Amino acid sequence: CFDREAKSVPNGAGTHARILGRYVRDEALIDLSAAGAKMAWYPARRLERTIRPGDLVARLDHLGLGAVHYAGLSMGGFVGMRLAARHPERVRSLVLLDTSAGPEDPDKVAQYRLLARVYRWLGIGPVRGKVEPLMFGPHLLASPRRAEVVDPWVAKLRTVDRPGMRAAILGVTDRQPVVDELPLITAPTLVVVGADDVATPVAKAEAIAAAIPGARLEVVPDAGHSSTVEQPEAVTRLMESFLAEH
């Protein structure tokens, strides 16, 4: 394991690990959730408390890692932007997938809070029809791959601690913007977004790429908020090309 070459993968880590593991050979691939970070489930409302860059730095120190290649989707992207802006010496390159630097859209906050409340008491069943279009694009939901991708995701949600998941959702709805910190990011940055992402639309990714010096934006066709599982080959190619340069 060489710290300057380590790949750091939080939030959605299983997805990223499957993608990165296809071509990471002599370098270390660290699944931070599996390593004990459990960053999505802290019982706090504010994102700054729910997912703290300082916690991630401490985890990297514990693992003996210096500067890492960081890839994060959605909430993982929230963390990655804060880490890269506040601890630039710890990020060698940054991949941000289907994420946002701003606060949650006001018209979505009430909807997400209601979904979180129902999920807390009744589980995923009653809200599945509302949540799936937020997490996946219409191309996947109408394709034969739907059961292959969505059913395991639902099965995993059934095993998640419900109060913890509710707290994570509230962390999203109540998060503070990080837009003003983006110019502080010095790491080479790839911003990826599904063309059909309704949770964090393309405009959010465009704003991130415009604010981070030298950032590269890629829009993945026929993908929603879970671009890494909806179009794994396309996302793999983008990450492969980007990481080969850095």
Secondary structure as UniProt FT lines:
FT   HELIX           3..5
FT   STRAND          7..9
FT   HELIX           13..20
FT   TURN            21..23
FT   STRAND          29..31
FT   TURN            32..36
FT   HELIX           39..41
FT   HELIX           47..50
FT   HELIX           53..62
FT   TURN            63..64
FT   STRAND          68..73
FT   HELIX           75..86
FT   HELIX           88..90
FT   STRAND          91..97
FT   HELIX           106..122
FT   HELIX           125..127
FT   HELIX           128..135
FT   HELIX           138..141
FT   TURN            144..145
FT   HELIX           146..159
FT   HELIX           162..173
FT   HELIX           179..184
FT   STRAND          189..194
FT   TURN            195..196
FT   HELIX           202..211
FT   TURN            213..214
FT   STRAND          216..220
FT   TURN            221..222
FT   TURN            225..226
FT   HELIX           227..230
FT   HELIX           232..245
//
